[in-house]
């Protein structure tokens, strides 16, 4: 995001990004990892895969909001730029998950606006704590996302090669984002904060899987 933009300008840009995240179909810069693959899922397999990919899509909605909130309150231009870069890369995940949900004849979470708003507020507050803590939050978030995605690989139908290819690429990207945050000087979060993050994420994923 250009340095000349004022705080208000950045809020307007992030509001626009939020509306596009929630209410439009985002376009990926990279080819979907499942391109050229095919599967032959039965009805029960489709329902399970669609529910898991819905959770992953909601996670990406939250990621966009977290990065935007942290970018707004971060102190250093370098950190703001890293947050913006990570958000842009994760738009691919958002688009991939949405495309796969459509292929499975499923739907995105009806509570996505709530998840987005809550995550934006959390991201902004975390950014106020300072850039090292903000980066630490990003690193821990990505670690937990990797664990979550690995659990989905175990739950996805074995013959759902398309969803598996998408999730595997997402794991690779999320791990890279965690490494980026550590390289930029992230502080390790206290254990109680990590546990709170994990508990909150579990509540969100359980609800998003159903609604």
Phi, psi and omega in degrees: 000131184303142183292336185287348180291137177282172179301317179296319178300319181293324177298317180296318179297319180290326175297317177298317179296321179297317179296321179290325178298318187273325194238003176232168176268113181287151181252128181281143176279335180251154178295142178297133184300339181273003182303127179089352179266161178215152175221171182226069185280142171280179184298316181294323177294320178298317181296315179296310181298319180297321180293322179289320178290333174296317177299317180295322177296316178298321176300323179287327173299315179296321180298317178302315182293318179299312181297320181293317178296317179294322179297324180295322186257357177295148185274322188261139178301322180301317181290319177303316181295321179294320178297318179295319179297315180297318180299318181295320179295325183280351172299327176302314180299318180301314181292318181298314181297318180296317180297318181292321177300317178298318180297328181272001180061037177257196180217155176284167182294133178288350180259012181306320178300324178292313179299318181298311183298315180296318181292324178298316179296318178298314180300318180296316180294320178297319179299327179293337181288346180120154188294323180294321177287324178297316177293325177296321177296319179298314182299315181293321177302314182292324177299315181291326177295319178300316178299317180297315181293323176297324177294328178289326176299327179286331184268335181297144176306140184300332182265008176272075184293330182292309179297321180297319180297320179294312182297320180297320178290323177298320178301315179300314182294317182296320178297322178295323179293322177297317178297319178301315181297319179295319179296332181275001175102030180297142174269145178286129181285150175298149182304318179300325178293319179299317180294321178296317178300316182294320180294317179296317180297324180295320178298314181298314183293322179297321179287315182297331180294336184255330186240000000 
